[in-house]
Amino acid sequence: MKKASPYYSPDLKIKDPRFSIDDLQDYSLLLQAGEREFQLAVIDTKSNRCLLLEHYNLFDFSSEEEHQRLIENLFEDHHLLMAGFWHSVRFSVKNLRFSLIPAALFDKEQSAAYLRLTSPLPATDSILYYRHLKNSIITVFGAEQRFMEWLSRRYPNLKIQVIHHISAFTEGVLHSSDHSSGQDVFLLLENGLLSVLITQGNKLQYANLFRCQEPADFLRYLMMVLKQFGLDQTSTKIQLWGNVPPDSPWFRAVKPYLGNLSFGSRPPFLSFHYMFDEAADQRFFDLFSLYLCE
């Protein structure tokens, strides 16, 4: 039987009529590549308004190389992604290869050792890091070197800021004023990848990612984290983002066990015209939060 060829399919495309191809020099391009999805948003840096949002699903790839080539094909087929005169470009890597280190203990020369403590490190990875200035934390992460080089060639006149998804999610959560004096839990679930943050008084205490094959995994990992931190499942404030509608089996799997669970909202630092109501408020929070990463 012939192997199916990798392909991508658009799932969502929203454009504000105020978007103008002549103003790309004022727009920030936000990109995020997950294991099974690719997302992009365009933000007007003068008004902090979202002007474009797109989501693509990725199918039938069987290796990291095929995954990267699929994203490269998507770029080559997309007239905007091939433009090179953006105000800025930020790219989020969404994988399990990351580690958080206190800034006071961080030694750049030990970056590979930090990563190997938490995940296997492919020989093809570049090792990168991001400083969370407000929390004195460094996120060290791995990204496929060949693709990073390709991305740099794609935008030769720009310095591409490459960030791990957990850093963008963290910056978005910490930027929010919606924190209690106790420990709060923040979740993001997209295509079976669960991101978990715990904060106390607007300070990050915990960050991790889990791969969930089915809704029962979502419940199991969440309960494990709550137990680890001694958090009460009925009273702890928990917010959820991602592609998790209220009627989905993923949401139904955890809702009966959590007494203070709510959906997260769109980030307050961006504005959206009415056409973006097509996308649920709890979606794309990590993508939008890339805009905060300097």
Backbone torsions as a table, in degrees:
resi	resn	phi	psi	omega
1	MET	NA	131.0	-177.7
2	LYS	-70.6	133.6	179.2
3	LYS	-68.5	135.0	178.0
4	ALA	-66.6	143.8	178.9
5	SER	-81.0	143.3	176.3
6	PRO	-61.0	143.9	177.5
7	TYR	-153.1	163.0	175.6
8	TYR	-121.8	156.4	-178.7
9	SER	-139.8	128.8	177.9
10	PRO	-68.0	133.8	179.5
11	ASP	-108.8	-27.8	-177.8
12	LEU	-155.0	133.0	174.0
13	LYS	-140.7	120.1	179.3
14	ILE	-132.2	131.5	179.1
15	LYS	-134.1	130.0	173.5
16	ASP	-74.2	133.7	-179.0
17	PRO	-61.9	-14.4	178.7
18	ARG	-80.8	-6.3	175.2
19	PHE	-62.7	133.4	179.3
20	SER	-134.2	128.8	178.6
21	ILE	-63.5	-20.9	-178.9
22	ASP	-80.3	-7.1	-176.3
23	ASP	-113.8	21.6	-177.0
24	LEU	-58.5	-27.3	-179.7
25	GLN	-66.6	-13.9	177.4
26	ASP	-101.6	0.4	-172.7
27	TYR	-107.9	140.7	172.9
28	SER	-98.0	129.3	179.7
29	LEU	-98.9	120.0	179.7
30	LEU	-107.9	126.8	-177.0
31	LEU	-128.6	140.8	176.4
32	GLN	-141.7	127.4	179.7
33	ALA	-114.6	115.3	174.2
34	GLY	-101.3	-175.6	-179.3
35	GLU	-67.6	-33.0	-177.0
36	ARG	-130.1	14.2	-179.8
37	GLU	-151.2	156.3	173.1
38	PHE	-133.1	132.6	-176.1
39	GLN	-129.7	149.6	174.8
40	LEU	-144.9	149.1	175.3
41	ALA	-142.0	150.2	176.5
42	VAL	-121.2	127.1	-177.4
43	ILE	-118.4	130.4	173.8
44	ASP	-76.4	114.1	-175.7
45	THR	-71.3	-16.4	179.3
46	LYS	-81.3	-31.1	-176.9
47	SER	-117.0	-6.3	-173.9
48	ASN	56.4	35.1	179.8
49	ARG	-103.6	134.3	173.9
50	CYS	-76.5	127.6	-176.7
51	LEU	-112.6	-19.0	-177.1
52	LEU	-152.0	139.4	178.7
53	LEU	-144.5	128.0	179.2
54	GLU	-140.2	144.7	177.9
55	HIS	-132.8	132.3	178.9
56	TYR	-124.9	138.1	172.8
57	ASN	-95.2	143.0	-177.7
58	LEU	-110.9	134.8	-172.5
59	PHE	-132.8	151.5	164.9
60	ASP	60.5	30.3	170.6
61	PHE	-98.2	149.3	-174.9
62	SER	-124.7	5.1	179.6
63	SER	-151.4	164.5	176.7
64	GLU	-61.7	-37.3	-179.6
65	GLU	-64.6	-42.8	178.5
66	GLU	-66.8	-36.9	177.7
67	HIS	-61.2	-46.1	-179.7
68	GLN	-66.0	-41.2	-179.9
69	ARG	-65.3	-35.0	178.5
70	LEU	-63.0	-42.4	178.1
71	ILE	-67.5	-38.9	176.8
72	GLU	-61.2	-40.9	177.4
73	ASN	-62.4	-40.2	178.6
74	LEU	-61.1	-44.5	176.7
75	PHE	-57.1	-49.0	-174.4
76	GLU	-66.0	-25.3	179.4
77	ASP	-87.7	-6.8	-171.3
78	HIS	-111.3	113.0	-173.6
79	HIS	-62.4	-32.2	-179.5
80	LEU	-73.8	-39.6	-179.2
81	LEU	-67.3	-22.2	178.4
82	MET	-84.8	-9.0	176.1
83	ALA	-72.1	147.0	-173.6
84	GLY	-118.8	11.1	-173.5
85	PHE	-118.8	48.3	175.8
86	TRP	-78.4	159.8	172.1
87	HIS	-63.6	-43.2	178.2
88	SER	-160.8	157.3	176.8
89	VAL	-132.1	127.0	176.0
90	ARG	-121.5	134.4	-176.5
91	PHE	-124.2	125.1	-179.6
92	SER	-102.6	126.9	175.2
93	VAL	-94.3	125.0	-177.1
94	LYS	-115.4	91.0	178.5
95	ASN	-143.3	-177.7	-177.8
96	LEU	-94.5	5.5	-173.9
97	ARG	-96.7	84.3	178.7
98	PHE	-154.6	161.1	175.9
99	SER	-151.3	141.8	178.7
100	LEU	-104.3	130.8	-175.9
101	ILE	-126.7	134.3	172.3
102	PRO	-57.8	135.3	-175.6
103	ALA	-58.3	-35.0	-178.1
104	ALA	-65.9	-22.3	-177.9
105	LEU	-104.0	-3.0	-172.3
106	PHE	-73.2	131.2	173.5
107	ASP	-127.8	112.4	-176.3
108	LYS	-52.8	-36.0	-177.7
109	GLU	-67.9	-17.1	-179.1
110	GLN	-100.0	12.6	-174.3
111	SER	-57.0	-43.4	179.7
112	ALA	-63.2	-39.5	179.5
113	ALA	-65.1	-39.8	177.2
114	TYR	-58.9	-44.6	-177.2
115	LEU	-66.9	-39.7	-177.2
116	ARG	-66.7	-18.0	176.6
117	LEU	-69.5	-24.2	-172.8
118	THR	-117.3	-20.8	-176.2
119	SER	-161.8	155.2	173.9
120	PRO	-62.2	145.1	-177.7
121	LEU	-117.7	105.1	179.2
122	PRO	-61.2	147.2	179.6
123	ALA	-64.9	-19.7	-177.6
124	THR	-86.9	-0.7	-177.1
125	ASP	-83.6	143.0	161.4
126	SER	-87.7	146.7	178.4
127	ILE	-105.0	121.2	-176.1
128	LEU	-123.6	167.5	176.4
129	TYR	-150.1	158.0	-179.4
130	TYR	-136.0	134.1	-179.6
131	ARG	-94.4	121.0	171.4
132	HIS	-89.1	94.9	-169.6
133	LEU	-64.5	-37.1	-176.5
134	LYS	-73.0	-21.3	-177.4
135	ASN	-115.8	4.5	178.2
136	SER	52.5	45.6	179.6
137	ILE	-126.7	144.9	175.4
138	ILE	-114.1	128.6	170.9
139	THR	-97.5	116.9	174.9
140	VAL	-99.3	134.8	-176.8
141	PHE	-150.6	161.4	178.5
142	GLY	-106.6	141.8	176.2
143	ALA	-142.3	142.3	-174.9
144	GLU	-60.3	120.3	-171.9
145	GLN	-61.4	-43.4	-177.6
146	ARG	-60.8	-40.6	-179.6
147	PHE	-70.3	-37.3	177.2
148	MET	-61.9	-39.0	177.6
149	GLU	-66.8	-41.0	177.9
150	TRP	-62.1	-41.9	-179.6
151	LEU	-63.3	-40.6	178.0
152	SER	-63.9	-38.7	177.7
153	ARG	-69.0	-30.5	-179.5
154	ARG	-66.0	-32.5	179.5
155	TYR	-125.5	71.1	-172.3
156	PRO	-65.6	-21.9	-177.4
157	ASN	-97.7	7.7	-178.6
158	LEU	-127.6	148.8	171.4
159	LYS	-92.1	106.5	-177.6
160	ILE	-73.9	128.4	175.8
161	GLN	-93.1	113.9	-179.9
162	VAL	-101.1	128.3	-171.9
163	ILE	-135.6	149.0	173.2
164	HIS	-81.9	145.6	178.6
165	HIS	-50.4	-40.6	-176.3
166	ILE	-65.2	-28.9	177.4
167	SER	-69.5	-44.3	178.7
168	ALA	-63.7	-45.4	178.8
169	PHE	-60.5	-43.0	179.5
170	THR	-62.3	-46.6	-179.3
171	GLU	-61.7	-40.5	178.8
172	GLY	-64.2	-43.7	179.9
173	VAL	-65.5	-45.8	-176.8
174	LEU	-70.3	-23.7	177.6
175	HIS	-73.0	-22.3	-178.5
176	SER	-71.3	147.6	176.4
177	SER	-91.5	2.0	-173.8
178	ASP	-89.4	64.7	179.0
179	HIS	-124.5	138.9	175.7
180	SER	-89.3	177.3	178.4
181	SER	-77.6	-16.3	178.9
182	GLY	-94.6	-159.5	179.4
183	GLN	-89.3	127.0	178.7
184	ASP	-113.6	149.9	-178.6
185	VAL	-116.0	135.0	-179.7
186	PHE	-126.9	129.0	-175.0
187	LEU	-123.1	147.4	170.5
188	LEU	-139.8	123.5	-177.6
189	LEU	-124.2	121.1	-179.8
190	GLU	-144.7	122.3	177.0
191	ASN	50.7	43.0	174.5
192	GLY	79.8	6.2	177.0
193	LEU	-109.4	116.8	-175.7
194	LEU	-103.3	122.0	174.6
195	SER	-103.8	133.8	-177.1
196	VAL	-128.1	126.4	173.2
197	LEU	-122.1	144.9	170.3
198	ILE	-126.1	130.2	178.2
199	THR	-123.7	159.9	170.3
200	GLN	-143.0	120.6	-178.9
201	GLY	56.8	41.7	178.3
202	ASN	66.4	21.3	175.1
203	LYS	-118.0	136.5	-178.8
204	LEU	-74.4	130.1	177.0
205	GLN	-111.1	-26.2	-172.8
206	TYR	-157.5	142.3	173.8
207	ALA	-148.9	133.7	178.9
208	ASN	-159.0	161.8	175.2
209	LEU	-125.8	143.0	178.9
210	PHE	-133.1	141.4	174.5
211	ARG	-92.8	123.6	-177.0
212	CYS	-112.0	120.2	178.8
213	GLN	-84.2	-26.1	-177.6
214	GLU	-152.5	164.7	-177.4
215	PRO	-54.5	-33.4	179.8
216	ALA	-62.4	-30.6	177.0
217	ASP	-66.1	-39.1	177.5
218	PHE	-56.9	-49.4	179.7
219	LEU	-64.8	-42.4	-176.8
220	ARG	-63.3	-47.7	-178.9
221	TYR	-66.6	-39.7	-179.7
222	LEU	-64.2	-45.3	179.0
223	MET	-64.7	-34.4	177.5
224	MET	-62.1	-43.9	-179.8
225	VAL	-68.0	-42.8	178.3
226	LEU	-60.1	-41.8	179.1
227	LYS	-66.2	-41.2	-179.1
228	GLN	-58.4	-36.5	-177.7
229	PHE	-99.7	4.7	178.7
230	GLY	64.4	36.3	-176.7
231	LEU	-95.7	137.3	-179.2
232	ASP	-77.8	126.4	-175.3
233	GLN	-72.7	-17.5	-179.2
234	THR	-90.8	-25.0	-175.0
235	SER	-114.4	-21.5	-177.8
236	THR	-63.5	133.0	179.5
237	LYS	-75.0	121.4	-177.3
238	ILE	-128.6	126.7	176.2
239	GLN	-115.1	142.8	-174.5
240	LEU	-126.6	129.3	172.0
241	TRP	-119.2	169.6	174.2
242	GLY	119.4	-172.3	179.8
243	ASN	-87.6	69.0	-175.0
244	VAL	-133.6	80.5	178.6
245	PRO	-62.7	156.7	-179.7
246	PRO	-58.4	-26.9	-178.3
247	ASP	-95.6	9.3	-178.5
248	SER	-80.2	152.5	176.5
249	PRO	-62.5	-27.2	178.9
250	TRP	-65.5	-46.3	179.9
251	PHE	-69.1	-41.3	-179.2
252	ARG	-64.8	-24.6	-178.7
253	ALA	-69.3	-30.0	-174.7
254	VAL	-109.0	-24.7	-173.5
255	LYS	-55.4	-44.2	-177.1
256	PRO	-64.4	-18.5	-174.5
257	TYR	-99.2	-3.5	-174.0
258	LEU	-123.3	123.6	-175.4
259	GLY	-87.5	-14.0	-175.7
260	ASN	-136.1	49.6	-179.6
261	LEU	-98.5	133.1	176.8
262	SER	-143.4	161.0	175.5
263	PHE	-81.3	141.8	173.5
264	GLY	-73.9	164.8	-177.2
265	SER	-112.4	177.0	175.7
266	ARG	-65.9	154.5	-178.1
267	PRO	-67.2	137.6	-177.0
268	PRO	-73.8	-12.6	-177.0
269	PHE	-85.8	-1.2	177.1
270	LEU	-124.3	154.1	174.5
271	SER	-115.9	153.1	-174.5
272	PHE	-137.0	134.9	174.5
273	HIS	-78.9	169.1	-170.1
274	TYR	-60.2	-28.1	-176.9
275	MET	-65.0	-19.4	179.1
276	PHE	-78.1	-3.7	174.1
277	ASP	-64.3	-14.6	175.6
278	GLU	-61.8	-28.4	177.9
279	ALA	-97.5	132.1	179.5
280	ALA	-58.8	145.7	-176.2
281	ASP	-59.0	-29.7	-175.5
282	GLN	-83.8	0.7	-178.9
283	ARG	-94.2	152.2	170.5
284	PHE	68.9	19.4	-178.4
285	PHE	-62.4	-41.1	-179.6
286	ASP	-67.9	-39.1	176.7
287	LEU	-60.9	-50.0	-179.7
288	PHE	-62.6	-34.1	-176.9
289	SER	-70.5	-14.7	172.2
290	LEU	-55.8	-29.7	-178.3
291	TYR	-61.1	-23.8	179.7
292	LEU	-82.8	-16.6	-171.7
293	CYS	-81.9	114.9	-178.6
294	GLU	-101.3	NA	NA
